[in-house]
Structures are given as C-alpha cells and as structure tokens.
C-alpha cells in the first residue's frame, strides 16, 4: 500500500486556504479585517488543520474528512493558532518583528490593531464551528466548542504561555518543561486530533483514548523538534529568528538533555505516536494520513 | 403588582458572584489564575449577567432563570466583558490605570500577564457554556456559543473597538457613532438578552424579534447614558477616570447632540425598550425584571 502525503495533502491545503480566505471578512470594520487576514492567510504550514482532517478521515473515512464540520474545525483551530502568534509576537510578550518571513502583525498594523485582531480571531474560531445553517449537528458543534475552548484557555495554550512567561531564566526540570509544552503547544495539537475525530460522529472510547495518546506524543515530539531546529537551523529556513530561545535564556529540551539525546527522544516519541494508532483498532488505510503527518512533524526543517 | 428590583437582583447577584468565583481557577498556572480572578471578581455592576437571567425569566419563568444554562451564560458574557476591559485598558489601547477604583490588570500584573488573562477569559467564556456534564442540552450549548462568538468578534464588540480606535479625533456623523456603539457595547448587551432567551428553550420568532428590539434600544441607551455620565459625573462616583472621552477627543453623543438632547434621546430609547416588551406577547409578570433593568440602565449614576 503506497501513500504519498503530498497527493493527500495538497487538495486539503487548497481547501483550507480557500475556506480561510472566504471566512475572514476583508470588510470587517476599520482595518480589522485586513489585520486578521494578514495574520492568517498566505503563510503557515497548516499542520493543525491537516491533523483535524486526517483525524476525521482516520475515524470516519473520506465522508467525514470532506464534510463541513471537519473543514470548519480545521479552520477554527488554525485561527486560534494564528491569534496566539499575533499576541505572542507583541512587544510585551516575545517582541518579535519577523514571522513567516514577513513583518509581524503589530509591526504592520500597530499594537492596538494587533491586540484586537487576535481577540477577533479567537471569537471567529468559535463562530466557524457554530454555523446556523444546519450544516453541522448541534451535538458536534457543542463538542467542538468544548474541546477548543479548553485547549485554548488556562488549562491549555494560555496556561502554557503563562508558564513560559514565568520560566525565562529559570532552571526547569524535564517534568516542568514537559508540563509547559504539554499546555503551550501540545494542547492545541491534541485538540486538532480530537476535533477531527468528533467531526466523524461519536467515536468509541477506545478510539478516543488511542487518538489522545497519538496526539500527546505528537505534541511533545513537535516541541522537541522545535527546540532542535532553533539550534541547528538558520532564520531563513525557519522563517523566524533562529537561536532566539538560547538568546532569551529559555528552557529547551536541547538545553536540558543535549542535542543528540533530544534527537533520540524525538524519534522515540514518533514511535509512540505510531504505536498508538496501531492500538486504535482503526483501519490502517484510514490512518495513513495521520501517520504521514507524524513523519512530517519529525522530519521537518522549519 | 409591585416589583422591587433589589429583591429580585440581590439573590441573582450572589449566585453570579459565587459561580464566577467557583469557575475561575486560582490554581491556573503561573499566576494566570490570579490575574483572571482579579479582572473578574469583586467588581462591576454585572449588568450583562442580570440581563441574561432576566431574559431567561421573561421567556421561561423561574425554572429557566434558575437553571444551569442561564447561570453559565450569565457568567460567560461577564467573562467576555471583563476580558474586553483588560485589553482595552492596556497601554497600546486606552492606557487606563484605574478601573472600578482599583489598579488595572496590567498595572497590577504586568502587560504580558494582562494580555494572557484576557485571552484566557475569552476561552473560559466558551468553556462555561459547553459543559460536558450533561447539564445543558447540546442544542442550547451550540446556540449560546453561536450567539456569543458573533457578539464578541469582528461583527460585534471587537469590530466596534476597531472603529473606536480609528475614529479618535474624527468628526463622526450620528449614524457612524450609532454603528460604532451598536458593535462596541450594544452587541454584548443584545447578546445577553438573546442568550437568556435561548436558555429557556427555543422561543418563537415573535418573541426573539421583540427581545432583539428591546436589546438594541437598551444597548444604545446604555451608551448614550455613558457619554452623559462622562460629562456630568466625577471619577470617584464612576470608579473610572471621568472626562476622559472629552480629553481623548473621542466622539460622543453629548459632543454630537449637546447634553439636554442626549438626555432626551436616552429617555426616548428607554420608552422604545419598554414598548418592545409590550409587543413581545410575554406575560407581564415575567418581564418585570427586564423592565426594571432597563430603568436602572437609564437612571444609573455610574
């Protein structure tokens, strides 16, 4: 059985880009729409949307991954990710001026508009998954909004950012570092997988547990690879400032473990993620996209 | 038929305060919970929660206003309101140091934590209305999340703030001013009424239309009174800096119309709001709390 990721991925990416373009209104008042679109369109790997669509396919096959719920969930989680980058880049946070090779939103539109654009993107994420046109069952809408709000908030991404903020210059243990990343980046990656599954109906508990294990391992692997890339890559390849974790004295897996052990740890997490899919009982053919995305996360260079 | 607002209101306020205290976790990571609680607890008139509960009662009687959906919706909209104040007060926006007589969140906790606390409060609002304990039907959860996201986002509050930001020092027409306020403050007040109604089940179209008219008139009246108070009141009574609209050269109804015509306009909107309730067909007794809240909005001094 051969599976070529790009054959699966490219039409999905096209669909996501078109939907994001359609659902971010350039006519939103007083330049807000332009700032929102600048933050979202034409950039980013779209890993989270791809995970949503791949997880929907893993659980429900093509009909689930091509349905309106999965596309809306895919775009919603990307909006949450995009808003977090906008706010993260602001002067009071990481004070970054470059993102995906472009000036950051506050550099381009001013701090006040960046703040508002982030806020509006978060609201829009919940708007996308609660359409009033009958295309997504209320049960699915409620489940999606429940998952997304918890992953984005104090128990998830925002909580992880607060830990990150408080930990600069501190010597974290591996357990503390893992907790920070589990919330900061892991929660949203796990949520992508869970949202995709929920779009395919009400999966049995065994499947949801396996997908949780997959999502947790993948989320952690993502961060370990991120820390490795910050050390071994350059700004042009990354599309953002390389070496900034070291410069900011931020705790990283590389700082904690050393480079080679961090690479070995990433490989181990990769295998854990694939093993979770093996244990899910889902048809192998339906999980190929999720497996290929896990490979991509490990082997990416930006 | 006598109705004493405080007799109705005080138990509701107690319930809302207790729920907000329960649902904002002081253990949220790295000080985030403390900043979130500081932003929400022990302050504010709780007008929006009261509108939710009063609207639930108007449509469904005591059983609706005392049910879990209404309390969750009441707290959710207050969290959205609270987050908007936190972000609004930040240096890149209004740069306010005083709110409800206390230092603003960024003064107390730093800008980065204020930004995160606002973000986390928005997510928590959606978390509250999507409980996974079976207490709120999925149909109601989906309807609440749909209403709240639209009222908070680019078509609502965030859009209004963008217009506000862009309009400082500009001469707005009354139509432009009304549009700004319809989004900036009106959308959330209207949403409070709509969320309350939805908590009582699926009200008929005639009722929803009447409540929309009520909420729109009330929202506009609220802003006109706000502009009047900015001119005629002092900082101690307001609990925030008086005269700041004039100082910032912001467009207001008083600036546009003059003081006495603005007062007459507020009285006219008050009557429109009450007339909408008359036209709703709802039992008079069930609408007394909504009517009394409308009176309070007009006659408040802070």
Interface residues (C-beta under 8 A of the other chain):
Chain A: X25 X28 X29 X30 X31 X32 X33 X36 X83 X84 X87 X90 X92 X93 X110 X111 X112 X113 X115 X116 X118 X119 X120 X122 X123 X124 X125 X126 X127 X129 X130 X131 X132 X138 X139 X141 X142 X143 X145 X146 X148 X149 X150 X152 X153 X154 X155 X156 X158 X159 X160 X161 X162 X163 X165 X166 X167 X183
Chain B: X25 X28 X29 X30 X31 X32 X33 X36 X83 X84 X87 X90 X92 X93 X110 X111 X112 X113 X115 X116 X118 X119 X120 X122 X123 X124 X125 X126 X127 X129 X130 X131 X132 X138 X139 X141 X142 X143 X145 X146 X148 X149 X150 X152 X153 X154 X155 X156 X158 X159 X160 X161 X162 X163 X165 X166 X167 X183
